[in-house]
């Protein structure tokens, strides 16, 4: 399969699915990121309406984007710079999500870590 261009050139991509308990836990956090980070895309493996209130969710029901990006667990957050992956975090890791998004208040009231 030919290499596809990244979903963003410079920014963040979150791979999620509604059936993932950790993804459901951080739905409001993803909505906050979408409001503050212009170059933020969400790829949903099982429901393009999840997470709610985020426009432009990429439907990955066939898992093409997930396969190309070596996604083994959701949620996975990837930072791209100049079209190349530079960092990823798998699961909910509050400190890592804060670092990647630049949002120091992200995840207040949530556990510091929850696997995907």
Phi, psi and omega in degrees: 000135181291150178291132179263153177294153179295159179291334171221151176276311177230110181158201187240144174229128176250127175260124186219171168207145182301323183288357181271118180301323179292321177298318178297321179301321186259015181305313180295328178292319177295323177297320178295319178297317180299326179287331187255336184249110185298319183263063179235123178240146176243133177245117182255125183283338187227350181201107182292357175265003179245134357284150180297153175070014173246122181277149174076024177298132180276126178280115180243039180302331178273355178065020178298310180295319180297317179298313181297332183257011175056046180275121179250344182207150175243149355284151171230128179248127182238135173257131177248142171225130180052036176079006181240142176292131178243341179196150175215154173227134180251132184084188177262113174233101188307313181297318180292317178297320178298315181298312183292324182271340185076016183252097186292342181265357184300132174084013176304133179087353177261160175298152181295332181212140170210125181293160178276000000 
